Amino acid sequence: MRPGGGLVVPGWGGEFVHERSEQYFGCRYIVPGMGKMTEATYFILVALLQEPLHGYGIIKQAQEQSGGEVRLAVGTLYGALDRLAETGWVRVDREEVVNGRPRRYFRITEEGLAAVRAEAARLQRAAAVAIDRIGLAGA
């Protein structure tokens, strides 16, 4: 148990934390050096759910799937991918040379899938609370 009642489940190089309070029940992955999952990280992982993608493909998918809210710079993307690879959430699927330039394709791992699944569930619960409260306020 964590101070404040959180349950910590060790495992894959990070912690899976369940937090409970009277008004909030949530869970998130906390990885040493990464902290809470950012919106950019979430959409990078979501972009990789369908198939392995190279950097530009990830940038396009993240922007499209976020409704234009997430616009990743190349340097930001590759820094994030390096951190995600260190945590085991993504891995290089393959490398190829296109027009004389190397292109790396990335794939989400089972650990990455579990992390994005948990974050999606957390976001869904948070949205449900807000929608419920908005409905009550409008009554």
MILUM-621122 format. One line per 10 residues: number of its first residue (from 1); their letters; for each residue x, y, z of N, C-alpha, C. Coordinates in steps of 0.2 Angstrom, whole numbers, plus 5000, padded with zeros to 4 digits. Each point is the difference from the previous one (the first is absolute). Example, Ala and Ser with C-alpha at 12.3 -4.5 7.8 and 13.67 -1.06 7.14 Angstrom:
1> AS> 5066/4972/5039/4996/5006/5000/5004/5006/5000 | 4998/5005/4996/5004/5006/5001/4996/5005/5003
***
This chain:
1> MRPGGGLVVP> 5004/4994/5000/4996/5006/5000/5004/5006/5000 | 4998/5005/4997/5003/5007/5000/4997/5004/5005 | 5004/5005/5003/4997/5005/5004/4994/5003/4997 | 4994/5001/5003/4994/5002/4997/4996/4995/4997 | 5002/4993/5001/4995/4995/4998/5001/4997/4993 | 5005/5002/4996/5001/4998/4993/5004/4993/5001 | 4998/4995/4995/5002/4994/5000/5006/5000/4994 | 5006/4997/5002/5005/5000/4995/5001/4993/4998 | 5000/4999/4994/5001/4993/4997/5007/5000/4996 | 5005/4998/5002/5007/5000/4997/4999/4995/4994
11> GWGGEFVHER> 5005/5002/4995/5000/4995/4994/5005/5001/4995 | 4999/5004/4996/5003/5001/4993/5005/5005/5000 | 5003/5002/5006/5005/5006/5000/4996/5006/5002 | 4994/5000/5002/4997/5006/5002/4995/4997/5005 | 4995/5004/5002/4994/4999/5004/4994/5001/4997 | 4995/4995/5002/4993/5002/4998/4997/5002/5007 | 4997/5006/5000/4997/5003/5006/4993/5001/4999 | 4996/4997/5005/4993/5001/5001/5000/5005/5005 | 4996/5006/4999/4999/5005/5005/4992/5000/5002 | 4998/5001/5006/4993/5000/5002/4999/5005/5005
21> SEQYFGCRYI> 4995/5004/4998/4998/5005/5005/4992/5000/5000 | 4997/5004/5004/4992/5000/5000/4998/5002/4993 | 5003/5004/4997/4997/5003/4994/5004/4998/4993 | 5005/4996/5001/5004/4998/4994/5003/4993/5001 | 4999/4996/4995/5004/4994/5000/5003/5000/4993 | 5007/4999/5000/5003/5000/4994/5006/4996/5000 | 5003/4999/4994/5006/4996/5000/5005/5003/4994 | 5006/4999/5001/5005/5003/4995/5006/4996/5001 | 5004/5000/4994/5007/4997/5001/5004/5006/5002 | 5005/4998/5004/5005/5005/5002/5007/4996/4999
31> VPGMGKMTEA> 5004/5003/4995/5006/4997/4998/5006/5005/5003 | 5005/4997/5003/5006/5004/5002/5002/5004/4995 | 5001/5007/5001/5002/5004/4995/4995/5003/4995 | 4994/4997/5000/4995/5002/4995/4994/5004/5004 | 4998/4998/5006/4995/5003/5003/4993/4998/4997 | 4995/5004/5001/4993/4999/4997/5001/5000/4993 | 4995/4996/4997/5000/5000/4992/4997/5006/4998 | 5004/5003/4995/4998/5007/4997/4996/4998/4994 | 4996/5006/4998/4996/4999/4994/5004/4998/4994 | 5006/5002/4999/5004/4999/4994/5002/4992/5000
41> TYFILVALLQ> 5002/4998/5006/5001/4993/5001/4994/4995/4998 | 4995/5002/5003/4993/4997/4999/4999/4999/4993 | 5000/5005/4996/4999/5000/4993/5005/4997/4996 | 5007/5000/5002/5005/4996/4996/4998/4993/5001 | 4998/4997/5006/4999/4993/5001/4993/4999/4996 | 4995/5004/5000/4994/4999/4996/5002/4999/4993 | 5004/5004/4997/5002/5000/4993/5003/4993/4998 | 5003/4997/5005/5003/4994/4999/4996/4994/5001 | 4994/5001/5002/4995/4994/5001/4999/4996/4994 | 4999/5003/4994/4998/4996/4994/5006/4997/4997
51> EPLHGYGIIK> 5005/5003/4999/5006/4997/4996/5006/5004/5002 | 5006/4997/4999/5006/5004/5001/5001/5006/4995 | 5002/5005/5003/5001/5006/4996/5007/5003/5000 | 5002/5004/4995/5006/5004/5001/4998/5007/5003 | 5005/5004/5001/4999/5006/5004/4995/5005/4997 | 5000/5001/4993/4995/5004/4997/4993/4997/5000 | 5000/4994/5000/4993/4997/5000/4997/5001/5007 | 5005/4999/5005/4997/5001/5007/4998/5007/5001 | 5004/5005/4998/4998/5007/5000/4993/5001/4997 | 4999/4998/4994/4994/5001/4996/4994/4997/5004
61> QAQEQSGGEV> 5001/4993/5002/4995/4997/5004/4998/5003/5007 | 5005/5002/5003/4999/5004/5007/4996/5006/4999 | 5002/5004/4995/4996/5006/4998/4993/4999/4998 | 4999/4995/4996/4993/4998/4997/4996/4997/5006 | 5003/4996/5004/4996/4996/5005/4998/5005/5006 | 5004/5005/5001/4999/5005/5005/4995/5006/4998 | 4998/4999/4994/4996/5006/4997/5004/5006/4999 | 5007/4999/4999/5004/5006/4999/5003/5003/5006 | 4998/4997/5006/5003/5003/5006/5007/4998/5002 | 5002/4994/4997/5007/4998/5001/5004/5001/4994
71> RLAVGTLYGA> 5005/5005/5000/5004/5001/4994/5007/4999/5003 | 5003/4994/4998/5007/4998/5002/5005/5003/4996 | 5005/5003/5002/5006/5002/4997/5005/4993/4999 | 5004/5000/4995/5004/4994/4999/5004/4999/5006 | 5003/5005/5003/5005/4999/5006/4996/4997/5006 | 4994/5003/5001/4996/4998/5005/4998/4993/5000 | 4998/4998/4993/4998/4993/4999/5005/4995/5002 | 5006/5001/4997/5006/4995/5001/5002/5000/5007 | 5000/5006/5004/5001/4999/5007/4995/4996/5003 | 4994/5001/4999/4995/4996/5003/5000/4993/4998
81> LDRLAETGWV> 5002/4998/4994/5001/4993/4998/5005/4997/5003 | 5006/5004/5001/5006/4997/5004/4998/4998/5007 | 4996/5005/5003/4998/4998/5007/4995/4994/5000 | 4995/5000/4995/4995/4995/5000/5004/4993/4999 | 5005/5000/4996/5004/4994/4998/5004/4998/5007 | 5002/5005/5004/5004/4998/5006/4995/4997/5005 | 4994/5002/5000/4995/4997/5005/4997/4993/4997 | 5001/4999/4994/4998/4994/4997/4993/5000/4997 | 4997/5006/4999/4994/5002/4997/5000/4999/4993 | 5005/5002/4997/5001/4999/4992/5006/4997/4999
91> RVDREEVVNG> 5001/4997/4994/5007/4998/4998/5000/5001/4992 | 5006/5000/4998/5001/5001/4992/4998/4993/4997 | 4996/5001/4995/4997/4994/4997/5005/4998/4994 | 5002/5006/4996/5004/4998/4995/5003/5007/4998 | 5006/5000/4996/5003/5005/4997/5001/4999/4992 | 4999/5006/4996/5001/4999/4993/5003/5007/4998 | 5002/5000/4994/5003/5006/4997/4996/5002/4994 | 4997/5006/5001/4996/5003/4995/5003/5006/4997 | 5001/5001/4993/5004/5005/4997/5006/5002/5004 | 5004/4995/5002/5006/5001/5003/5000/5002/5007
101> RPRRYFRITE> 4994/5000/5003/4999/5002/5007/4998/4994/5004 | 5002/4999/5006/4998/4995/5004/4993/5001/5003 | 4996/4995/5000/4993/5001/5003/4999/4994/5005 | 4998/5002/5006/4999/4995/5006/4992/5000/5001 | 4998/4994/5000/4993/4998/5001/4999/4998/5008 | 4996/5003/5003/4999/4998/5007/4993/4996/5001 | 5000/4996/5005/4995/4995/5002/4998/5001/5007 | 4994/5000/5002/4998/5000/5007/5001/4993/5003 | 5002/5000/5006/5001/4993/5003/4994/4998/5004 | 5000/4994/5003/4994/4998/5005/5000/5005/5006
111> EGLAAVRAEA> 5006/5002/5002/5000/5005/5006/4997/5007/4998 | 5002/5002/4994/4997/5006/4998/4993/5000/4998 | 4997/4994/4998/4993/4999/4999/4997/5000/5007 | 5002/4997/5005/4997/5000/5007/5000/5008/5002 | 5006/5003/4999/5000/5007/5003/4995/5005/4996 | 4999/4999/4994/4995/5004/4996/4993/4998/5002 | 4999/4994/5001/4993/4997/5002/4998/5003/5007 | 5005/5000/5004/4999/5003/5007/4999/5007/5000 | 5003/5004/4996/5000/5007/4999/4993/5002/4997 | 4998/4996/4995/4993/5001/4996/4995/4999/5005
121> ARLQRAAAVA> 5000/4995/5004/4995/4999/5005/5000/5005/5005 | 5006/5003/5003/5000/5005/5004/4997/5006/4997 | 5001/5002/4994/4997/5006/4997/4993/4999/4999 | 4997/4994/4998/4993/4999/5000/4997/5001/5006 | 5003/4997/5006/4997/5001/5006/4999/5008/5002 | 5006/5003/4999/5000/5008/5001/4995/5003/4996 | 4999/4998/4994/4995/5004/4996/4993/4998/5002 | 4999/4994/5002/4993/4998/5003/4998/5004/5006 | 5005/5002/5004/4999/5004/5006/4998/5007/4998 | 5003/5003/4995/4999/5006/4998/4993/5000/4996
131> IDRIGLAGA> 4999/4996/4996/4993/4999/4997/4995/5000/5005 | 5001/4995/5005/4994/5000/5005/4999/5006/5003 | 5006/5004/5002/4999/5006/5004/4997/5005/4996 | 5002/5000/4993/4997/5005/4996/4992/4999/4999 | 4998/4994/5000/4993/4998/4999/4996/5002/5007 | 5004/5000/5005/4996/5002/5007/5000/5007/5000 | 5005/5004/4998/5000/5007/5000/4995/5003/4995 | 4999/4997/4995/4995/5002/4995/4993/4999/5002 | 4999/4996/5005/4993/4998/5002/4996/5005/5003
***
